Amino acid sequence: MLDAVLDGIRDNDFLIVGRAGIDFFTDPGVRLEDAERVSVDLGGSAANIGAGICKLGGRAALVTCVSDDSIGSYCLGRLAHYGVDASHVRKVGGEARNSLAVYESRVEGHRNVIYRNGAADFEMSQADVAGIDYARYGALITAGTVFAAEPSRSAAFSAIRLARAAGLPVLFDVDYRPYSWPSPQVARDVLSAAAVESDMIVGNDEEFGFIAGAHERGRDAARDLAADGNRIAIYKMGEGGAITFAEGEAIATGIYPVTALKPTGAGDSFMAGLLTGLAAGMALRDAVLRGSACAAITVSKPGCAPAMPRPAELQEFLANHPGPTRPQGG
């Protein structure tokens, strides 16, 4: 079963169901209240993953909705800039607006404010996912925020069913953002259902702990999802590295320490590095480490999508870095 999952990933051609937004971020070390200027670029977890994949030589297409205004047009322009196919992105009018993130390029006291009221991406409907030729792609990627509201939630589950019917593996980044959900219980039920429908589940210790109902049970939840040998579960522990559960194994990996500029963008860059590594034929352990290296590069520079590495930068980083830390757990 996992061979089929990896075969789909090796096509290096991904269909991503999620959101594209806009990021505003300060200069390095500057608090928002002290900022006289901010930088702007593409945001949104799904769009960031797509940008990271394309920057590393893969192909990615995004399925979402953007607002029919200048902000939506900006997002479409930045998707094109990074090479992400936006042919499945629909503009929506009315009061729907693109999500907006405003964050500080600093670690100590870091603040990140995200505006999601009436988000345009939540307008994605069953019609948006029904007309896609899923067989054109190698794998489907979903991120947790797409399930937080209707009609986007039902559309995302439909996309999963259609992708599986076409033989695509489903790759799920838990990406739990409490502010998007009507209640923790709804989030737990829906994210758990999405995990069960997926072939690869990637989340941090807090996210798996949330699904399990208690932080201390998160690792067991990840292991249980992979227990039948038909799924891969990657349990990320921040500075503690990651544990990858697959085919009865627990593969522990460390991280690449860097002087971080800010904490944002690491998870999206990890996914891009992991998947393009697997697409290149890397062993699972090596691909997870590649993802960790991409995350390290991204947190050391301003922004999310613009901070994600291209192949030459990643190669230089790996050649000059002393190597990952000793992994914890396993």
DORO-957880 format. One line per field, with one value per residue: residue number from 1; x, y, z of N, C-alpha, C in turn. Coordinates in steps of 0.001 Angstrom, whole numbers, plus 500000, padded with zeros to 6 digits. Each point is the difference from the previous one (the first is absolute). Layout:
N
resi c(NUM, ...)
n.xx c(X, ...)
n.yy c(Y, ...)
n.zz c(Z, ...)
ca.xx c(X, ...)
ca.yy c(Y, ...)
ca.zz c(Z, ...)
c.xx c(X, ...)
c.yy c(Y, ...)
c.zz c(Z, ...)
! end
This chain:
330
resi c(1, 2, 3, 4, 5, 6, 7, 8, 9, 10, 11, 12, 13, 14, 15, 16, 17, 18, 19, 20, 21, 22, 23, 24, 25, 26, 27, 28, 29, 30, 31, 32, 33, 34, 35, 36, 37, 38, 39, 40, 41, 42, 43, 44, 45, 46, 47, 48, 49, 50, 51, 52, 53, 54, 55, 56, 57, 58, 59, 60, 61, 62, 63, 64, 65, 66, 67, 68, 69, 70, 71, 72, 73, 74, 75, 76, 77, 78, 79, 80, 81, 82, 83, 84, 85, 86, 87, 88, 89, 90, 91, 92, 93, 94, 95, 96, 97, 98, 99, 100, 101, 102, 103, 104, 105, 106, 107, 108, 109, 110, 111, 112, 113, 114, 115, 116, 117, 118, 119, 120, 121, 122, 123, 124, 125, 126, 127, 128, 129, 130, 131, 132, 133, 134, 135, 136, 137, 138, 139, 140, 141, 142, 143, 144, 145, 146, 147, 148, 149, 150, 151, 152, 153, 154, 155, 156, 157, 158, 159, 160, 161, 162, 163, 164, 165, 166, 167, 168, 169, 170, 171, 172, 173, 174, 175, 176, 177, 178, 179, 180, 181, 182, 183, 184, 185, 186, 187, 188, 189, 190, 191, 192, 193, 194, 195, 196, 197, 198, 199, 200, 201, 202, 203, 204, 205, 206, 207, 208, 209, 210, 211, 212, 213, 214, 215, 216, 217, 218, 219, 220, 221, 222, 223, 224, 225, 226, 227, 228, 229, 230, 231, 232, 233, 234, 235, 236, 237, 238, 239, 240, 241, 242, 243, 244, 245, 246, 247, 248, 249, 250, 251, 252, 253, 254, 255, 256, 257, 258, 259, 260, 261, 262, 263, 264, 265, 266, 267, 268, 269, 270, 271, 272, 273, 274, 275, 276, 277, 278, 279, 280, 281, 282, 283, 284, 285, 286, 287, 288, 289, 290, 291, 292, 293, 294, 295, 296, 297, 298, 299, 300, 301, 302, 303, 304, 305, 306, 307, 308, 309, 310, 311, 312, 313, 314, 315, 316, 317, 318, 319, 320, 321, 322, 323, 324, 325, 326, 327, 328, 329, 330)
n.xx c(500830, 501052, 500274, 498680, 500060, 501121, 499397, 498874, 500681, 500534, 498718, 500168, 498701, 499774, 498830, 499910, 499257, 499811, 500872, 499746, 500931, 500031, 501317, 499928, 501283, 500454, 500836, 501159, 499427, 499172, 499560, 498785, 499929, 501182, 499252, 500876, 500293, 499323, 500414, 499753, 499311, 500074, 498806, 499646, 499690, 498860, 499804, 500372, 499273, 499023, 500206, 500055, 498963, 499395, 500352, 499592, 499291, 499049, 498840, 499238, 498769, 499415, 499200, 499411, 499546, 500035, 500138, 498885, 501223, 500604, 499514, 498831, 500008, 500326, 499127, 499152, 500385, 499920, 498835, 499703, 500366, 499398, 499180, 499136, 499488, 499387, 500040, 500177, 500454, 498937, 499693, 499833, 498756, 499178, 499711, 500195, 500983, 501123, 500504, 500294, 501307, 500134, 501301, 500662, 501046, 499543, 500857, 500795, 498918, 500283, 499398, 498937, 499460, 498968, 499613, 498934, 499480, 498985, 500851, 500606, 501055, 499272, 500021, 501116, 499457, 498997, 499393, 500699, 499639, 498750, 500380, 500747, 500966, 499604, 499697, 499883, 499665, 501075, 499654, 499120, 500152, 499675, 499557, 500157, 500516, 500157, 500121, 500419, 499516, 498689, 499919, 501081, 499444, 498764, 500397, 500688, 498984, 499245, 500908, 499986, 498677, 499935, 500904, 499436, 498842, 500775, 500163, 499651, 501200, 499511, 500555, 499964, 500073, 500055, 501033, 499914, 499034, 500014, 500547, 500259, 499967, 498777, 500701, 500695, 498797, 499441, 500989, 499887, 498689, 500039, 500954, 499383, 498833, 500574, 500509, 498847, 499580, 501085, 500971, 500175, 500297, 500101, 500523, 499866, 500761, 499840, 500203, 500957, 500517, 499728, 500416, 501032, 499802, 501312, 500784, 499929, 498839, 500594, 501087, 499237, 499359, 501181, 500493, 498867, 500116, 501248, 499235, 499069, 501039, 498810, 500498, 500400, 500495, 500132, 500604, 499770, 501200, 499974, 500628, 498999, 499781, 500010, 498844, 500467, 498700, 500574, 499067, 499495, 500578, 500872, 500029, 500980, 499733, 501135, 500481, 499967, 500759, 499261, 500473, 498874, 499413, 499217, 498879, 499570, 499193, 500388, 498739, 499703, 501124, 499717, 498708, 500376, 500875, 499120, 498990, 500725, 500375, 498787, 499604, 501106, 499203, 500025, 500755, 499026, 500952, 500613, 498789, 499789, 501232, 499741, 498839, 500692, 500844, 498986, 499455, 501206, 500119, 498763, 500216, 501047, 498909, 499810, 498724, 499024, 499135, 500322, 499800, 499087, 500808, 500894, 500129, 500505, 499041, 499107, 500560, 500071, 498764, 499638, 500665, 499466, 498838, 500300, 498717, 499043, 499155, 500408, 499313, 498821, 499806, 498953)
n.yy c(498791, 500034, 498906, 499797, 500247, 499317, 499061, 500303, 500011, 498891, 500139, 500452, 499648, 501085, 499511, 501298, 499518, 501310, 500839, 501104, 500602, 501010, 500106, 500652, 500323, 500180, 501033, 499351, 499392, 500432, 500634, 499481, 500285, 499474, 499216, 500500, 498727, 499305, 498746, 499676, 498868, 498938, 499598, 499360, 499063, 499817, 501307, 500109, 498926, 500502, 501188, 499376, 499264, 501050, 500671, 498817, 500462, 499946, 499379, 501082, 499560, 501170, 499449, 501155, 500933, 501054, 501088, 500429, 500263, 501101, 499623, 499586, 501100, 500632, 499263, 500226, 501257, 499872, 499382, 500861, 500948, 499224, 500112, 500426, 498899, 501086, 499019, 499470, 501232, 500163, 501087, 500499, 500462, 501019, 499548, 498917, 499793, 500238, 498885, 500563, 499881, 500474, 499897, 499765, 500560, 499360, 499389, 500771, 499637, 499028, 500818, 499241, 500968, 499135, 500615, 499334, 501127, 499182, 499013, 500504, 499422, 500449, 500798, 499303, 499562, 499134, 501018, 500650, 498952, 500111, 501130, 499642, 499917, 499277, 499231, 501308, 499800, 500151, 501100, 499848, 501303, 499784, 501174, 499871, 501175, 499222, 499248, 501210, 500159, 500153, 499768, 500683, 499748, 500091, 501125, 500240, 499570, 500728, 500973, 499689, 499906, 501116, 500523, 499457, 500394, 501084, 499418, 501244, 500005, 500009, 501196, 499848, 501335, 499549, 500799, 499655, 500845, 500076, 501147, 498997, 499336, 499446, 498855, 499752, 499682, 501014, 500783, 499474, 500065, 501199, 500494, 499359, 500426, 501193, 499831, 499460, 501047, 500248, 500088, 501289, 499998, 501310, 499987, 501030, 500004, 501314, 499914, 499090, 500762, 501016, 499325, 499673, 501288, 499792, 501013, 499387, 500037, 501147, 499623, 499526, 501163, 500592, 499294, 500244, 501235, 499730, 499549, 500271, 500834, 500597, 500552, 501223, 500049, 501307, 499701, 501300, 500181, 500889, 500538, 499186, 500608, 498832, 499360, 499198, 499760, 498874, 499161, 500360, 500961, 500435, 500910, 500108, 501296, 500641, 501159, 500997, 500138, 501088, 501192, 499715, 500499, 498959, 499650, 500915, 499158, 499563, 499875, 501122, 500545, 499490, 500280, 501178, 500118, 499571, 500616, 501082, 499776, 499665, 501088, 500419, 499205, 501023, 499370, 499428, 499392, 499799, 499640, 499361, 499569, 499713, 499503, 499393, 499691, 499707, 499369, 499494, 499808, 499550, 499420, 499873, 500139, 501249, 500027, 499490, 500247, 501284, 499495, 499327, 498957, 500340, 499102, 501043, 500745, 499053, 499816, 501313, 500109, 498937, 500612, 501109, 499419, 500050, 500143, 499073, 500393, 499476, 499072, 500467, 499069, 499406)
n.zz c(500000, 500837, 499272, 500036, 501308, 500150, 499275, 500652, 501140, 499498, 499704, 501265, 500021, 500730, 500380, 500307, 500988, 499910, 500514, 499333, 500672, 500817, 499994, 501154, 499859, 501233, 500016, 499845, 501038, 499056, 501102, 499943, 501299, 499718, 499246, 499149, 499787, 499112, 499928, 498750, 500171, 499246, 500426, 501122, 500885, 499346, 499854, 501272, 500299, 499236, 500562, 501187, 499614, 499471, 501079, 500474, 498979, 500936, 499832, 500025, 500240, 500139, 500921, 499701, 500826, 499208, 500718, 499431, 500425, 500371, 501206, 499518, 499269, 501132, 500678, 499010, 500081, 501324, 499864, 499032, 500860, 500884, 498964, 500928, 499480, 499537, 499085, 501221, 499880, 500792, 499303, 501213, 499772, 500149, 501222, 499259, 500878, 499343, 500517, 501161, 499898, 501217, 499748, 501107, 499422, 501056, 500804, 500733, 500655, 499142, 499138, 499839, 499277, 500009, 498889, 500520, 500421, 499694, 500304, 498941, 500572, 501032, 498919, 500066, 498874, 500073, 499403, 500908, 500711, 499547, 499427, 501009, 499103, 501036, 498969, 499775, 501280, 500768, 500689, 500989, 500218, 501271, 500414, 501313, 499666, 498948, 501101, 500282, 498771, 499881, 498672, 500421, 501194, 499581, 499426, 501106, 500725, 499182, 500111, 501291, 499993, 499295, 500810, 501063, 499473, 499843, 501192, 500409, 500541, 501236, 499976, 501312, 499912, 501253, 500157, 501270, 499640, 501327, 499587, 499160, 501162, 499834, 500173, 501119, 500466, 499331, 500387, 501218, 499903, 499450, 500777, 500970, 499502, 499847, 501216, 500379, 499278, 500721, 499090, 500118, 501296, 499879, 501212, 500827, 501079, 499907, 498689, 500088, 500960, 499207, 498921, 500789, 500227, 499893, 500361, 501170, 499346, 499652, 500626, 500970, 499872, 499876, 501015, 500641, 499502, 500339, 500991, 499084, 499977, 499977, 501102, 499701, 501215, 499816, 501143, 499810, 500527, 499029, 501027, 500372, 498825, 499401, 500100, 499062, 500040, 499598, 499579, 501177, 499327, 500897, 499042, 500872, 499840, 499878, 500417, 499132, 501067, 500117, 499717, 500626, 498908, 499703, 500623, 499165, 499329, 501197, 500430, 499360, 500422, 501205, 499789, 499536, 500990, 500897, 499407, 499787, 501255, 500427, 499347, 500605, 500739, 500845, 500876, 500696, 500669, 498848, 499532, 501166, 499952, 498756, 500417, 500945, 499023, 499214, 501046, 500241, 498699, 499984, 501174, 499219, 499227, 499583, 500366, 499266, 499024, 500201, 501216, 499306, 500166, 499113, 499018, 499358, 500528, 499734, 498817, 499875, 500452, 499305, 499035, 500506, 500179, 501290, 499764, 499873, 500941, 501153, 499341, 500399, 500876, 499432)
ca.xx c(499170, 500842, 500667, 499108, 500066, 501268, 499989, 499278, 500828, 501149, 499639, 500422, 498960, 499084, 498790, 499919, 498726, 500276, 499735, 501031, 499742, 501017, 500789, 500755, 500954, 500909, 501431, 500548, 500097, 499134, 498645, 499008, 499686, 501132, 500275, 499655, 499725, 499930, 500121, 498785, 500191, 498998, 499829, 499061, 500780, 499991, 500755, 501414, 500493, 500138, 501154, 501209, 500181, 500435, 501356, 500914, 499994, 498790, 498849, 498893, 498809, 499216, 498546, 499509, 499338, 500565, 499050, 500025, 500442, 501434, 500756, 499929, 500862, 501383, 500297, 500154, 501269, 501122, 499985, 500672, 501413, 500680, 499800, 498876, 498889, 498797, 498857, 498869, 499682, 498829, 499757, 498663, 499656, 499290, 500760, 501136, 501297, 501148, 500584, 501119, 500855, 500952, 500866, 501290, 501193, 500803, 499622, 499602, 498809, 499386, 498542, 499486, 498562, 499423, 498624, 499340, 498550, 499463, 501129, 499621, 500287, 498909, 498937, 500228, 498816, 500107, 500187, 501400, 500854, 499406, 500393, 501453, 500511, 500945, 500991, 501137, 500930, 500554, 499548, 499189, 500402, 499027, 500426, 498872, 499150, 498969, 498858, 499491, 498676, 499296, 499951, 501350, 500215, 499414, 500720, 501296, 499763, 499689, 501263, 500701, 499351, 500264, 501417, 500215, 499391, 500915, 501240, 500999, 500155, 499566, 501008, 499243, 500697, 498938, 499906, 498866, 499974, 498755, 499176, 499185, 499007, 498897, 500237, 501042, 499459, 499799, 501328, 500545, 499268, 500231, 501404, 500180, 499427, 500897, 501201, 499687, 499844, 501263, 501069, 501102, 499530, 501128, 499573, 500909, 499539, 498771, 498899, 499634, 499432, 498641, 499161, 499896, 499279, 500952, 501330, 500843, 499577, 500192, 500930, 499272, 499035, 500743, 500369, 498800, 499581, 500879, 500152, 499612, 501001, 499501, 500162, 501196, 499686, 501222, 499727, 501058, 500159, 500774, 501434, 500248, 500061, 498761, 499916, 499193, 499469, 499692, 500230, 500474, 501227, 499979, 501248, 500258, 500923, 500248, 499785, 501194, 499931, 500365, 499525, 498708, 499547, 498589, 499564, 498991, 500390, 500777, 499219, 499741, 501262, 500277, 499215, 500559, 501269, 499707, 499342, 500903, 501028, 499430, 499840, 501321, 500401, 500664, 499401, 499117, 500790, 500760, 499064, 499587, 501114, 499984, 498941, 500481, 500961, 499219, 499378, 501041, 500318, 498864, 499847, 501152, 499857, 498669, 498960, 499786, 500294, 501288, 501117, 500198, 501209, 500123, 500955, 501390, 500109, 499893, 501247, 501044, 499711, 500341, 501450, 500725, 499473, 500642, 499131, 498856, 500179, 499643, 498552, 499396, 498911, 500199)
ca.yy c(501209, 501189, 500153, 500790, 501379, 500582, 500111, 501218, 501150, 500070, 500776, 501382, 500839, 499984, 500801, 500455, 500605, 500832, 501432, 500978, 501252, 501034, 500205, 501217, 499673, 501095, 499795, 499176, 500520, 501163, 499773, 500616, 501379, 500845, 499871, 501094, 499355, 498540, 499318, 499264, 498886, 498936, 499296, 498885, 498768, 499216, 500746, 499932, 498669, 499969, 500815, 499275, 498872, 500515, 500533, 498854, 499288, 499218, 500674, 500104, 500747, 500335, 500064, 500882, 501215, 501273, 501097, 500665, 501367, 500171, 499058, 498724, 500099, 499926, 498605, 499286, 500410, 499370, 498575, 499916, 500305, 498808, 498873, 499173, 500025, 500547, 499799, 499530, 501040, 500769, 501278, 500127, 501374, 500203, 500442, 499100, 500641, 499134, 500030, 500929, 499766, 501074, 499423, 500631, 499227, 499841, 498808, 500390, 500832, 499963, 500085, 499667, 500246, 499506, 500427, 498952, 500204, 499986, 499669, 499609, 498588, 499181, 499956, 498880, 499152, 498689, 500222, 500351, 498804, 498916, 500002, 499850, 498716, 499606, 499067, 500772, 500308, 498844, 499914, 501105, 500543, 500858, 500588, 499971, 501186, 499917, 499277, 500710, 500596, 499622, 498712, 499510, 498706, 498931, 499967, 499358, 498561, 499518, 499930, 498808, 498814, 499982, 499691, 498584, 499242, 500094, 499317, 500896, 500022, 501236, 500454, 500906, 500812, 500267, 501465, 500416, 501414, 500071, 501162, 499770, 498962, 500395, 499458, 498970, 498669, 499884, 499877, 498676, 498991, 500157, 499717, 498559, 499354, 500259, 499187, 498608, 499923, 500382, 499006, 500579, 501039, 500757, 500958, 500121, 499305, 500624, 499648, 498607, 499979, 500530, 498955, 498911, 500458, 500372, 500142, 498842, 498857, 500330, 499069, 498745, 500201, 499911, 498597, 499220, 500269, 499254, 498642, 498952, 499925, 500641, 501446, 500594, 501097, 500715, 500664, 500996, 500405, 501230, 499802, 498575, 499250, 499370, 498543, 499571, 498656, 499418, 498563, 499400, 500644, 501350, 500580, 501253, 500907, 501255, 501238, 500767, 501240, 501268, 501170, 500282, 501378, 499964, 498604, 499703, 499432, 498770, 498819, 499989, 499703, 498596, 499183, 500132, 499276, 498576, 499398, 500018, 499005, 498699, 499978, 499750, 498630, 499885, 499194, 500810, 500704, 501073, 501020, 500756, 500893, 501069, 500911, 500736, 500993, 501072, 500763, 500791, 501119, 500912, 500793, 500892, 501141, 500605, 499490, 498548, 499559, 500486, 499460, 498587, 499886, 499341, 498891, 500400, 500465, 498826, 499238, 500749, 499878, 498655, 499812, 500805, 499818, 498853, 498819, 500041, 499618, 498625, 499960, 499593, 499031, 498924)
ca.zz c(500000, 500054, 498706, 499150, 500496, 499575, 498537, 499665, 500364, 499084, 498801, 500289, 499411, 501135, 500045, 501390, 500361, 501164, 499903, 499684, 500697, 499864, 501216, 500272, 501057, 500325, 499823, 501081, 501353, 500230, 500490, 499120, 500391, 499647, 498566, 499089, 498725, 500051, 498713, 499646, 499072, 500046, 501261, 499996, 500099, 498765, 498987, 500362, 499649, 498547, 499617, 500395, 499080, 498696, 500123, 500068, 498727, 499787, 499396, 500947, 499609, 501183, 499903, 501055, 499536, 500437, 499854, 498705, 500248, 499765, 500823, 499296, 498818, 500477, 500324, 498735, 499428, 500721, 499648, 498697, 500223, 500527, 499103, 500422, 499054, 500625, 499106, 500801, 500982, 499577, 500666, 500571, 500326, 501255, 501170, 500269, 499860, 500238, 501341, 500165, 501160, 500322, 501024, 500279, 499663, 501213, 500760, 501348, 499990, 498666, 499909, 498679, 500002, 498751, 499793, 499216, 499972, 498639, 499130, 498640, 499727, 500530, 499001, 499088, 500015, 499358, 498568, 499760, 500017, 499219, 498598, 499859, 499527, 501048, 499461, 499490, 501085, 500698, 501393, 500505, 501298, 500674, 501271, 500916, 500014, 498973, 500553, 501165, 499775, 498777, 499304, 499735, 500652, 499187, 498728, 500228, 500128, 498655, 499269, 500467, 499422, 498565, 499814, 500296, 498909, 498859, 500349, 500582, 501458, 500650, 500948, 500867, 500988, 500974, 499950, 500825, 500381, 500776, 499708, 498820, 500244, 500885, 501334, 500004, 499749, 498554, 499394, 500299, 499240, 498563, 499704, 500174, 498821, 498871, 500192, 499671, 498552, 499372, 499935, 500763, 500901, 500543, 501006, 501138, 501199, 500474, 499098, 500249, 501341, 499905, 499416, 500971, 501180, 501048, 499411, 500282, 499188, 498595, 499342, 499828, 498920, 498742, 499817, 499704, 498626, 499095, 500529, 499050, 498938, 498789, 500101, 500584, 500920, 500392, 501275, 500160, 501402, 500105, 500192, 500245, 498756, 499535, 499939, 498873, 500169, 498694, 499834, 501240, 500462, 500547, 499510, 500710, 499316, 500692, 499260, 499654, 500789, 499381, 500727, 499382, 499959, 500383, 500036, 498995, 498716, 500122, 499638, 498558, 499333, 500293, 499072, 498655, 499942, 500173, 498839, 498844, 500282, 499662, 498545, 499417, 500304, 501292, 501054, 500837, 501012, 499355, 499552, 501185, 500323, 498985, 500417, 501170, 499520, 499367, 501079, 500648, 499112, 499920, 501225, 500169, 499087, 500071, 499134, 499918, 498638, 499479, 500779, 499707, 499175, 498704, 500145, 500236, 501379, 500858, 499885, 500704, 501429, 500454, 499870, 500978, 501357, 500657, 499963, 500923, 501394, 500326, 500147, 501259, 499857, 499034)
c.xx c(500859, 500775, 499151, 500004, 501263, 500076, 499272, 500810, 501148, 499654, 500403, 499043, 498809, 498808, 499756, 498663, 500213, 499736, 501240, 499617, 501125, 500666, 500594, 500943, 501025, 501429, 500541, 500107, 499028, 498629, 499004, 499729, 501133, 500256, 499567, 499749, 499893, 500208, 498741, 500357, 498851, 499954, 498964, 500747, 500047, 500802, 501495, 500602, 500213, 501197, 501296, 500291, 500535, 501420, 501033, 499912, 498798, 498930, 498855, 498887, 499148, 498514, 499502, 499151, 500751, 498966, 500191, 500293, 501507, 500840, 499976, 500890, 501477, 500389, 500191, 501328, 501187, 500029, 500711, 501498, 500772, 499780, 498865, 498847, 498733, 498761, 498772, 499635, 498861, 499909, 498560, 499762, 499293, 500933, 501201, 501314, 501121, 500508, 501252, 500764, 500961, 500886, 501351, 501150, 500943, 499468, 499496, 498809, 499267, 498484, 499570, 498481, 499453, 498525, 499323, 498482, 499505, 501029, 499537, 500223, 498933, 498818, 500217, 498866, 500269, 500225, 501458, 500902, 499501, 500547, 501482, 500340, 501103, 501100, 501212, 501107, 500482, 499464, 499187, 500517, 498843, 500626, 498766, 499073, 498873, 498722, 499250, 498591, 499402, 499849, 501362, 500230, 499479, 500722, 501339, 499842, 499627, 501271, 500800, 499401, 500289, 501462, 500269, 499409, 500890, 501360, 501071, 500117, 499618, 500974, 499410, 500913, 498947, 499742, 498789, 500169, 498696, 499064, 499063, 498771, 498881, 500164, 501118, 499455, 499730, 501338, 500575, 499318, 500349, 501444, 500313, 499472, 500892, 501265, 499761, 499889, 501317, 501023, 501264, 499437, 501220, 499462, 501019, 499387, 498707, 498804, 499566, 499396, 498580, 499048, 499758, 499218, 500882, 501399, 500848, 499604, 500238, 500907, 499325, 498987, 500681, 500374, 498788, 499521, 500818, 500064, 499667, 500963, 499588, 500143, 501391, 499537, 501302, 499666, 501156, 500015, 500832, 501486, 500357, 500062, 498650, 500111, 499049, 499591, 499573, 500371, 500629, 501275, 499699, 501353, 500191, 501040, 500136, 499668, 501348, 499949, 500474, 499609, 498719, 499687, 498545, 499535, 499081, 500605, 500701, 499221, 499744, 501268, 500411, 499260, 500593, 501298, 499820, 499489, 500890, 501182, 499529, 499833, 501319, 500518, 500725, 499272, 499210, 500793, 500736, 499081, 499488, 501103, 500100, 498910, 500424, 501013, 499279, 499330, 501017, 500371, 498891, 499847, 501152, 499934, 498601, 499014, 499875, 500342, 501338, 501203, 500297, 501122, 499744, 501115, 501427, 500194, 499929, 501286, 501137, 499821, 500443, 501512, 500763, 499514, 500665, 499117, 498905, 500365, 499690, 498497, 499558, 498883, 500333, 499419)
c.yy c(501251, 500197, 500832, 501469, 500682, 500132, 501270, 501245, 500173, 500659, 501462, 501010, 499962, 500919, 500355, 500696, 500822, 501459, 500760, 501299, 500982, 500209, 501401, 499687, 501111, 499685, 499201, 500749, 501101, 499558, 500720, 501456, 500970, 500049, 501249, 499476, 498494, 499462, 499178, 498867, 499012, 499372, 498910, 498693, 499222, 500693, 499959, 498644, 499901, 500794, 499281, 498836, 500491, 500558, 498883, 499110, 499120, 500817, 499978, 500832, 500201, 500026, 500852, 501091, 501211, 501090, 500702, 501493, 500052, 499021, 498621, 499992, 499926, 498552, 499168, 500346, 499341, 498485, 499801, 500240, 498769, 498758, 499073, 500182, 500448, 499801, 499476, 500995, 500858, 501303, 500060, 501457, 500105, 500455, 499119, 500717, 498988, 500125, 500875, 499639, 501170, 499484, 500689, 499066, 499972, 498777, 500394, 500952, 500013, 500042, 499838, 500151, 499592, 500384, 499008, 500178, 500047, 499642, 499482, 498517, 499067, 499918, 498889, 498987, 498655, 500167, 500320, 498774, 498914, 499917, 499794, 498603, 499539, 499088, 500714, 500140, 498724, 499815, 501245, 500410, 500827, 500536, 500235, 501187, 499929, 499335, 500788, 500552, 499449, 501221, 499371, 498606, 498851, 499869, 499284, 498491, 499387, 499859, 498767, 498748, 499889, 499657, 498516, 499127, 499993, 499367, 500877, 499768, 501370, 500330, 501142, 500685, 500486, 501498, 500530, 501448, 500246, 501130, 499772, 499131, 500483, 499489, 498970, 498612, 499773, 499803, 498611, 498928, 500056, 499661, 498516, 499242, 500193, 499150, 498557, 499810, 500208, 498873, 500468, 501132, 500652, 501023, 500115, 499340, 500596, 499590, 498552, 499854, 500511, 498939, 498884, 500385, 500365, 499990, 498745, 498768, 500225, 499034, 498655, 500117, 499904, 498559, 499164, 500215, 499195, 498518, 498921, 499877, 500684, 501515, 500342, 501133, 500624, 500919, 500947, 500540, 501260, 499710, 498545, 499169, 499421, 498492, 499656, 498550, 499472, 498530, 499363, 500600, 501363, 500622, 501363, 500815, 501292, 501202, 500627, 501327, 501205, 501110, 500462, 501493, 500109, 498547, 499599, 499385, 498667, 498782, 499896, 499627, 498550, 499101, 500043, 499215, 498505, 499387, 500020, 499061, 498594, 499867, 499685, 498604, 499823, 499009, 500918, 500801, 501193, 501124, 500838, 500974, 501144, 501018, 500855, 501074, 501177, 500878, 500917, 501221, 501053, 500847, 500977, 501238, 500593, 499337, 498486, 499506, 500539, 499427, 498545, 499821, 499468, 498954, 500419, 500457, 498828, 499184, 500690, 499885, 498634, 499756, 500699, 499832, 498787, 498761, 500067, 499574, 498514, 499942, 499557, 499008, 498934, 498713)
c.zz c(500000, 498711, 499055, 500409, 499476, 498485, 499565, 500292, 499012, 498669, 500156, 499392, 500959, 499777, 501459, 500220, 501268, 499738, 499550, 500693, 499748, 501351, 500014, 501155, 500152, 499577, 501186, 501327, 500364, 500514, 499098, 500371, 499678, 498494, 499235, 498592, 500246, 498592, 499761, 499041, 500161, 501389, 499848, 499904, 498689, 498899, 500291, 499654, 498498, 499519, 500330, 499079, 498657, 500064, 500028, 498764, 499746, 499307, 501001, 499397, 501239, 499663, 501160, 499366, 500540, 499768, 498660, 500198, 499819, 500827, 499368, 498770, 500387, 500275, 498734, 499335, 500675, 499783, 498662, 500139, 500464, 499148, 500378, 499013, 500718, 499133, 500735, 501112, 499448, 500782, 500508, 500401, 501337, 501105, 500310, 499718, 500244, 501431, 499996, 501264, 500153, 501127, 500063, 499654, 501202, 500749, 501381, 499934, 498678, 500086, 498553, 500056, 498639, 499936, 499051, 499961, 498555, 498959, 498641, 499752, 500563, 499028, 498974, 500133, 499338, 498496, 499667, 499925, 499056, 498583, 499745, 499485, 500958, 499468, 499411, 501034, 500678, 501395, 500330, 501365, 500547, 501290, 500861, 499940, 498981, 500526, 501075, 499830, 498716, 499084, 499726, 500587, 499148, 498663, 500156, 500163, 498651, 499175, 500415, 499370, 498500, 499705, 500234, 498889, 498756, 500296, 500602, 501503, 500544, 501125, 500809, 501003, 500993, 500151, 500773, 500435, 500757, 499592, 498810, 500269, 500917, 501425, 499924, 499666, 498518, 499296, 500211, 499157, 498513, 499633, 500163, 498786, 498780, 500106, 499592, 498487, 499257, 500056, 500712, 500836, 500637, 500997, 501102, 501227, 500541, 499142, 500180, 501398, 500010, 499451, 501011, 501244, 501166, 499394, 500181, 499183, 498507, 499263, 499760, 498870, 498641, 499702, 499596, 498565, 498988, 500333, 498980, 498826, 498717, 500012, 500523, 500903, 500464, 501161, 500296, 501426, 500152, 500109, 500253, 498743, 499629, 500129, 498873, 500204, 498635, 499997, 501227, 500552, 500609, 499690, 500653, 499243, 500797, 499140, 499663, 500764, 499194, 500961, 499322, 500053, 500459, 499934, 498850, 498732, 500068, 499519, 498506, 499226, 500241, 499008, 498596, 499867, 500107, 498701, 498763, 500220, 499679, 498491, 499304, 500313, 501312, 500903, 500925, 501025, 499379, 499532, 501159, 500406, 498993, 500337, 501177, 499605, 499340, 501051, 500667, 499160, 500056, 501259, 500206, 499109, 500119, 499034, 500051, 498598, 499480, 500726, 499687, 498986, 498599, 500118, 500322, 501441, 500978, 499967, 500753, 501510, 500524, 499941, 501115, 501440, 500651, 500089, 501049, 501405, 500169, 500242, 501387, 499718, 499005, 500514)
! end
